[in-house]
Amino acid sequence: MVSAMERLAKDMVDKCGGLPLAIVVLSGLLSHKKGIEEWKKVKTHLWQNIKDDSIEISYILSLSYNDLPTVLKQCFLYFGIFPEDHLINVEDLMWLWMAEGFIPRGEGRMEDAAEGFLNELIRRSLIQVEDTRWEEVINCRIHDLLRDLAVQKALEVNFFDIYDPKDNSISSLCHRHVVNGQAQRYLSLDISNLKLRSIMFFDPDFCKVGLINFRNVFQHLYVLHLEIRVGTISIVPDAIGSLYHLKFLSLTSIHDLPSSIGNLKNLQTLRVLNRFGRLCQLPPETADLINLRHLAAPYSKPLKHISKLTSLQVLQDISCDQWKDVDPVDLVNLRELTMYHIKKSYSLNNIGNLENLSTLILCCEDDESFPALEYLSSCQKLHKLFLRGRIEKLPVSDPFPNSITMMVLCYSKLMEDLMPILGMLPNLRNLELVAAYKGKEITCGDNSFSQLEFLRLDSLKKLKRWHLATSAMPLIKGLGIYDCPKLKEIPQRMKDLEMLKRSNFW
């Protein structure tokens, strides 16, 4: 017997005219409505806007937007800032929301609150997931029609304005400007009295950062994003240090930053995106950024006194040369560390002093081996671990903390079967092995991998046999096997599992 809610759902879906976006967004709206009375209210709103026996998709999208709480409306409107079809990095997006003041300060971390807001927009089908890693969204998009809605609503309330080079004009009522082209022409406008709070440049033809009048025009900025020409190297003028209110600074194709960067005491995020592996130079004054939470810049010279950055939550793209002399004892808030160019001759033991480290990504130089890994057992809050490089031998006892839930071992080239060790990790849910083992057999013994849900085996060239005890991997949901040419047979109960896509993480 068809329930009343099923009949309601069918009636509303029928009026969507078979448009997938309309159906998906309507489903997202209904998914958090409790009970049949709330569903009836949605249907009543929809029926008031029926034309030619169907509902305009624009009305369904608007209804879903209007149903958002105020803080989520701000977060949704922000998607209109990005160019059409733009692949949006989730980390950048959440750090921008924080800088803009959308994320309320509470008992928890702002980063966690921002992630919750993004997930709510995804649940409501207003945002599309593009890429995931370790069960987290790393890139997302917004559908063209939803972006149009975000732009329309943003213009109505002067949330932001997009520079129109045809008219060579921009609204004087908006404190956020978006420049998608002809940045040099935009900079010729008189915007000195607008008290801009945020400006985003998406202009592949713009390459002269020195043309920006930082001191007189942008002195009230909270957010500055410069996505400019790839292949050129720009000079950042000293005047950038006058942007005392700045909380978010993202730069592309930058060779070095001036010492005046140390004046930006309110800066929360500093990101430098250089293509082709180019490194930038960070001045010693970077260590004076006492409120810095996210540092993502591939820099070349050691940054002395980095331990002064006690608010730091994320440190990405650091070279091992820069880390080896760091005293991390004061980096009490560091949750994520990404390090490259590791050599066997370096000690990484000081990583074990990072009490709140949750995510660790370590990558060796080509053909290099990791130094001793004993320090990993001290990272008692570590959840996600990625190791790329040769591991000559795992520590004899407890090489990994029990807290680990997700692990990738890449090009480890281990000679001994690592499954008996990994199988004892009580919280491991996601495991990926890429060229990690050079042996012919793996054995998953009784009661091993008690929480494992997803397993990928990739480029295990010599693997011939996989022994799996009846009680091993009781919760397994998905399996991916790639480029294991000699593995002709897998355990019987693995054959009906969901086949996982090959990871592009490594």
TAHUBEL-V780220 format. One record per pair of residues at least 6 apart in sequence whose ideal C-beta (glycine too) atoms are under 8 Angstrom apart, sorted by the first residue. I is the first residue (numbers start at 1). J is the second residue. If there is no record, write none. Layout:
I_J / I_J
//
This chain:
4_36 / 5_36 / 5_39 / 8_36 / 8_39 / 8_40 / 8_43 / 9_30 / 9_39 / 11_43 / 12_26 / 12_30 / 12_42 / 12_43 / 12_46 / 13_23 / 13_26 / 15_46 / 15_50 / 15_53 / 15_54 / 15_55 / 16_22 / 16_23 / 16_26 / 16_54 / 16_55 / 16_57 / 16_60 / 17_54 / 17_55 / 17_57 / 19_57 / 21_57 / 21_61 / 21_143 / 21_145 / 21_146 / 22_55 / 22_57 / 22_60 / 22_61 / 24_125 / 25_60 / 25_61 / 25_64 / 25_124 / 25_125 / 25_126 / 25_146 / 26_60 / 26_64 / 27_125 / 28_64 / 28_123 / 28_124 / 28_125 / 28_126 / 29_42 / 29_60 / 29_63 / 29_64 / 29_67 / 29_124 / 30_39 / 30_42 / 31_123 / 31_124 / 32_123 / 32_124 / 33_39 / 33_42 / 42_63 / 45_63 / 46_55 / 46_59 / 46_60 / 46_63 / 49_55 / 49_56 / 49_59 / 57_145 / 58_145 / 58_149 / 61_145 / 61_146 / 61_149 / 62_149 / 64_124 / 64_125 / 64_126 / 65_73 / 65_76 / 65_126 / 65_149 / 65_153 / 68_76 / 68_124 / 71_102 / 71_104 / 71_117 / 72_117 / 72_120 / 72_121 / 73_153 / 74_100 / 74_102 / 74_159 / 75_97 / 75_102 / 75_117 / 75_118 / 75_121 / 76_121 / 76_126 / 76_127 / 76_150 / 77_150 / 77_153 / 77_154 / 77_159 / 77_160 / 78_93 / 78_96 / 78_97 / 78_100 / 78_102 / 78_150 / 79_88 / 79_127 / 79_142 / 79_146 / 79_147 / 79_150 / 80_142 / 80_147 / 80_150 / 80_151 / 80_153 / 80_154 / 80_160 / 81_160 / 81_176 / 81_178 / 81_200 / 82_88 / 82_142 / 82_147 / 82_202 / 83_180 / 83_202 / 84_144 / 84_147 / 85_141 / 85_144 / 86_141 / 86_202 / 87_130 / 87_139 / 87_141 / 88_139 / 88_140 / 88_141 / 88_142 / 89_138 / 89_139 / 90_118 / 90_136 / 90_137 / 90_138 / 90_139 / 90_140 / 91_138 / 91_294 / 91_296 / 91_314 / 92_250 / 92_271 / 93_118 / 93_140 / 94_103 / 94_111 / 94_114 / 94_115 / 94_118 / 95_114 / 95_248 / 95_268 / 95_269 / 95_271 / 95_293 / 95_294 / 96_223 / 96_225 / 96_248 / 97_103 / 97_114 / 97_117 / 98_110 / 98_111 / 98_114 / 98_247 / 98_248 / 98_268 / 98_269 / 98_293 / 99_222 / 99_223 / 99_247 / 99_248 / 99_268 / 99_269 / 100_197 / 100_198 / 100_222 / 100_223 / 101_222 / 102_114 / 102_117 / 103_110 / 103_113 / 103_114 / 103_117 / 104_113 / 106_113 / 109_313 / 111_293 / 111_313 / 111_335 / 115_136 / 118_127 / 118_137 / 118_140 / 119_137 / 121_127 / 122_128 / 122_129 / 122_137 / 122_140 / 126_142 / 126_146 / 127_140 / 127_141 / 127_142 / 127_146 / 128_140 / 128_141 / 128_142 / 128_143 / 129_137 / 129_140 / 130_137 / 130_139 / 130_140 / 130_141 / 131_137 / 131_138 / 131_139 / 131_504 / 132_138 / 133_503 / 133_505 / 134_384 / 134_406 / 134_430 / 135_406 / 135_429 / 135_430 / 142_150 / 151_162 / 153_159 / 154_160 / 155_161 / 158_171 / 158_173 / 158_174 / 159_174 / 159_176 / 160_174 / 160_176 / 160_177 / 160_178 / 160_198 / 161_170 / 161_171 / 161_173 / 161_174 / 161_176 / 161_177 / 161_178 / 162_170 / 162_177 / 162_178 / 162_179 / 162_180 / 163_170 / 163_177 / 163_178 / 163_179 / 163_180 / 163_182 / 163_186 / 164_170 / 165_181 / 165_182 / 165_185 / 165_186 / 168_185 / 168_188 / 168_189 / 169_189 / 170_177 / 170_186 / 170_189 / 170_191 / 172_194 / 175_194 / 175_195 / 175_196 / 175_197 / 175_198 / 176_196 / 176_197 / 176_198 / 176_199 / 176_200 / 176_223 / 177_186 / 177_191 / 177_196 / 177_198 / 177_199 / 177_200 / 178_199 / 178_200 / 178_202 / 179_186 / 179_199 / 179_200 / 179_201 / 179_202 / 179_203 / 180_202 / 180_203 / 181_202 / 181_203 / 181_205 / 182_203 / 182_205 / 183_201 / 183_203 / 183_205 / 183_206 / 183_228 / 184_206 / 184_208 / 184_211 / 187_211 / 187_212 / 187_213 / 191_217 / 192_213 / 192_216 / 192_217 / 195_220 / 196_217 / 196_218 / 196_220 / 196_221 / 197_220 / 197_221 / 197_222 / 197_223 / 198_221 / 198_222 / 198_223 / 198_224 / 199_218 / 199_221 / 199_223 / 199_224 / 199_225 / 200_223 / 200_225 / 200_227 / 201_225 / 201_226 / 201_227 / 201_228 / 202_227 / 203_227 / 203_228 / 203_229 / 204_227 / 204_228 / 204_229 / 204_230 / 205_229 / 206_228 / 206_229 / 207_228 / 207_229 / 207_232 / 207_234 / 207_253 / 208_234 / 209_226 / 209_228 / 209_234 / 209_235 / 209_236 / 209_237 / 209_251 / 209_254 / 210_234 / 210_235 / 210_237 / 212_218 / 212_237 / 213_239 / 214_237 / 214_239 / 214_240 / 214_242 / 214_243 / 215_239 / 215_242 / 218_224 / 218_243 / 219_242 / 219_243 / 219_244 / 219_245 / 220_245 / 221_243 / 221_245 / 221_246 / 222_245 / 222_246 / 222_247 / 222_248 / 223_246 / 223_247 / 223_248 / 224_243 / 224_246 / 224_248 / 224_249 / 224_250 / 225_248 / 225_250 / 226_250 / 226_251 / 226_252 / 227_250 / 227_252 / 227_273 / 228_234 / 228_252 / 228_253 / 229_252 / 229_253 / 230_252 / 230_253 / 230_275 / 231_253 / 231_275 / 232_253 / 233_253 / 233_254 / 233_255 / 233_278 / 234_251 / 234_253 / 234_254 / 234_255 / 235_255 / 235_256 / 236_251 / 236_254 / 236_256 / 236_257 / 236_258 / 237_258 / 238_258 / 238_259 / 238_260 / 239_260 / 240_249 / 240_257 / 240_258 / 240_260 / 240_261 / 241_258 / 241_259 / 241_260 / 241_261 / 241_262 / 241_263 / 241_264 / 242_260 / 242_263 / 243_264 / 244_263 / 244_264 / 244_265 / 244_266 / 245_266 / 246_264 / 246_266 / 246_267 / 247_266 / 247_267 / 247_268 / 247_269 / 248_267 / 248_268 / 248_269 / 249_264 / 249_267 / 249_269 / 249_270 / 249_271 / 250_269 / 250_271 / 250_272 / 250_273 / 251_257 / 251_271 / 251_272 / 251_273 / 252_272 / 252_273 / 252_274 / 253_273 / 253_274 / 253_275 / 253_278 / 254_272 / 254_274 / 254_280 / 255_278 / 255_280 / 255_281 / 256_280 / 256_281 / 256_282 / 256_283 / 257_272 / 257_280 / 257_281 / 257_282 / 257_283 / 257_286 / 258_283 / 259_283 / 259_284 / 259_285 / 260_285 / 261_270 / 261_282 / 261_283 / 261_285 / 261_286 / 261_289 / 262_283 / 262_285 / 262_286 / 262_287 / 262_288 / 262_289 / 263_285 / 264_289 / 265_288 / 265_289 / 265_290 / 265_291 / 266_291 / 267_289 / 267_291 / 267_292 / 268_291 / 268_292 / 268_293 / 268_294 / 269_292 / 269_293 / 269_294 / 269_296 / 270_286 / 270_289 / 270_292 / 270_294 / 270_295 / 270_296 / 270_297 / 271_294 / 271_296 / 271_297 / 272_280 / 272_296 / 272_297 / 272_298 / 272_299 / 274_280 / 274_298 / 277_298 / 278_298 / 279_298 / 279_299 / 279_300 / 279_319 / 280_297 / 280_298 / 280_299 / 280_300 / 281_299 / 281_300 / 281_301 / 282_297 / 282_299 / 282_301 / 282_303 / 284_303 / 284_304 / 284_305 / 286_292 / 286_295 / 286_303 / 287_303 / 287_304 / 287_305 / 287_306 / 287_308 / 287_309 / 288_308 / 289_309 / 290_308 / 290_309 / 290_310 / 290_311 / 291_311 / 292_309 / 292_311 / 292_312 / 293_311 / 293_312 / 293_313 / 293_314 / 293_333 / 294_312 / 294_313 / 294_314 / 294_316 / 295_309 / 295_312 / 295_314 / 295_315 / 295_316 / 296_314 / 296_315 / 296_316 / 296_317 / 297_316 / 297_317 / 298_317 / 298_318 / 298_319 / 298_340 / 299_317 / 299_318 / 299_319 / 299_322 / 300_319 / 301_322 / 302_321 / 302_322 / 302_325 / 303_322 / 306_322 / 306_326 / 306_331 / 307_326 / 307_327 / 307_328 / 307_329 / 307_330 / 307_331 / 308_330 / 309_331 / 310_330 / 310_331 / 310_332 / 310_333 / 311_333 / 312_331 / 312_333 / 312_334 / 313_333 / 313_334 / 313_335 / 313_336 / 314_334 / 314_335 / 314_336 / 315_334 / 315_336 / 315_337 / 315_338 / 316_336 / 316_337 / 316_338 / 317_338 / 317_340 / 318_337 / 318_338 / 318_339 / 318_340 / 319_339 / 319_340 / 319_341 / 320_339 / 320_340 / 320_341 / 320_342 / 320_343 / 320_346 / 320_348 / 321_341 / 323_339 / 323_348 / 323_350 / 324_346 / 324_347 / 326_350 / 327_350 / 328_334 / 328_350 / 328_351 / 328_353 / 328_354 / 329_353 / 331_354 / 332_355 / 332_356 / 333_356 / 334_354 / 334_356 / 334_357 / 335_356 / 335_357 / 335_358 / 335_359 / 336_357 / 336_358 / 336_359 / 336_360 / 336_361 / 337_351 / 337_354 / 337_357 / 337_359 / 337_360 / 337_361 / 338_361 / 339_361 / 339_362 / 339_363 / 340_363 / 341_363 / 341_364 / 341_365 / 342_348 / 342_362 / 342_363 / 342_364 / 342_365 / 342_368 / 342_370 / 342_371 / 342_389 / 343_364 / 343_365 / 343_368 / 343_371 / 344_368 / 344_369 / 344_370 / 344_371 / 345_371 / 346_371 / 347_371 / 347_372 / 348_362 / 348_370 / 348_371 / 348_375 / 349_372 / 349_374 / 349_375 / 350_375 / 351_357 / 351_360 / 351_375 / 351_376 / 351_379 / 352_375 / 352_376 / 352_377 / 352_378 / 352_379 / 353_378 / 354_379 / 355_380 / 355_381 / 356_381 / 357_379 / 357_381 / 357_382 / 358_381 / 358_382 / 358_383 / 358_384 / 359_382 / 359_383 / 359_384 / 359_385 / 360_376 / 360_379 / 360_382 / 360_384 / 360_385 / 360_386 / 361_386 / 362_370 / 362_386 / 362_387 / 362_388 / 362_389 / 363_386 / 363_388 / 363_389 / 364_370 / 364_388 / 364_389 / 364_390 / 365_389 / 367_390 / 368_389 / 368_390 / 369_389 / 369_390 / 369_391 / 369_392 / 370_387 / 370_389 / 370_390 / 370_391 / 370_392 / 372_395 / 373_391 / 373_394 / 373_395 / 373_399 / 374_395 / 374_399 / 376_382 / 376_385 / 376_399 / 376_400 / 376_401 / 377_395 / 377_398 / 377_399 / 377_400 / 377_401 / 378_401 / 379_401 / 379_403 / 380_401 / 380_403 / 381_403 / 382_401 / 382_403 / 382_404 / 383_403 / 383_404 / 383_405 / 383_406 / 384_404 / 384_405 / 384_406 / 384_407 / 385_400 / 385_404 / 385_406 / 385_407 / 385_408 / 386_407 / 386_408 / 386_410 / 386_505 / 386_506 / 387_408 / 387_409 / 387_410 / 387_412 / 388_408 / 388_410 / 388_411 / 388_506 / 389_410 / 389_411 / 389_412 / 390_411 / 390_412 / 390_413 / 391_409 / 391_412 / 391_413 / 391_414 / 393_414 / 393_416 / 394_414 / 394_416 / 394_418 / 394_421 / 399_421 / 400_407 / 400_421 / 400_422 / 400_425 / 402_425 / 402_426 / 402_427 / 403_427 / 404_425 / 404_427 / 404_428 / 405_427 / 405_428 / 405_429 / 405_430 / 405_451 / 406_428 / 406_429 / 406_430 / 406_431 / 407_422 / 407_425 / 407_428 / 407_430 / 407_431 / 407_432 / 408_431 / 408_432 / 408_433 / 408_434 / 408_503 / 408_505 / 408_506 / 409_418 / 409_432 / 409_433 / 409_434 / 409_436 / 410_432 / 410_434 / 410_435 / 410_436 / 410_506 / 411_434 / 411_435 / 411_436 / 412_418 / 412_433 / 412_435 / 412_436 / 412_437 / 413_435 / 413_436 / 413_437 / 413_438 / 414_436 / 414_437 / 414_438 / 414_439 / 415_438 / 415_439 / 416_439 / 417_437 / 417_439 / 417_441 / 417_442 / 417_443 / 418_433 / 418_436 / 418_437 / 419_442 / 419_443 / 419_444 / 419_445 / 419_448 / 420_443 / 420_445 / 420_448 / 422_428 / 422_431 / 422_449 / 423_444 / 423_445 / 423_448 / 423_449 / 423_472 / 424_448 / 426_450 / 426_451 / 427_451 / 428_449 / 428_451 / 428_452 / 429_451 / 429_452 / 429_453 / 429_454 / 430_452 / 430_453 / 430_454 / 431_449 / 431_452 / 431_454 / 431_455 / 431_456 / 432_455 / 432_456 / 432_458 / 432_503 / 432_505 / 432_506 / 433_456 / 433_457 / 433_458 / 433_460 / 434_456 / 434_458 / 434_459 / 434_503 / 434_506 / 435_458 / 435_459 / 435_460 / 435_461 / 436_460 / 437_460 / 437_463 / 438_461 / 438_462 / 439_462 / 439_463 / 440_462 / 440_463 / 440_464 / 440_465 / 440_486 / 441_463 / 441_464 / 441_465 / 441_466 / 441_467 / 442_463 / 442_465 / 442_466 / 442_467 / 443_467 / 444_466 / 444_467 / 444_468 / 444_469 / 444_472 / 444_473 / 445_469 / 445_472 / 446_469 / 446_470 / 446_471 / 446_472 / 447_469 / 447_471 / 447_472 / 448_469 / 448_472 / 448_473 / 449_472 / 449_473 / 449_476 / 450_474 / 450_475 / 451_475 / 452_473 / 452_475 / 452_476 / 453_475 / 453_476 / 453_477 / 453_478 / 454_476 / 454_477 / 454_478 / 454_479 / 454_500 / 455_473 / 455_476 / 455_478 / 455_479 / 455_480 / 456_479 / 456_480 / 456_481 / 456_482 / 456_500 / 456_502 / 456_503 / 457_463 / 457_480 / 457_481 / 457_482 / 457_484 / 457_487 / 458_480 / 458_481 / 458_482 / 458_483 / 458_484 / 458_502 / 458_503 / 459_482 / 459_483 / 459_484 / 460_483 / 460_484 / 460_487 / 461_483 / 461_484 / 461_485 / 461_486 / 462_486 / 463_484 / 463_486 / 463_487 / 464_486 / 464_487 / 464_488 / 465_487 / 465_489 / 466_487 / 466_489 / 466_490 / 466_491 / 468_491 / 468_493 / 468_494 / 476_494 / 476_497 / 477_497 / 477_498 / 478_497 / 478_498 / 478_499 / 478_500 / 479_490 / 479_494 / 479_497 / 479_498 / 479_499 / 479_500 / 480_499 / 480_500 / 480_501 / 480_502 / 480_503 / 481_487 / 481_490 / 482_502
//
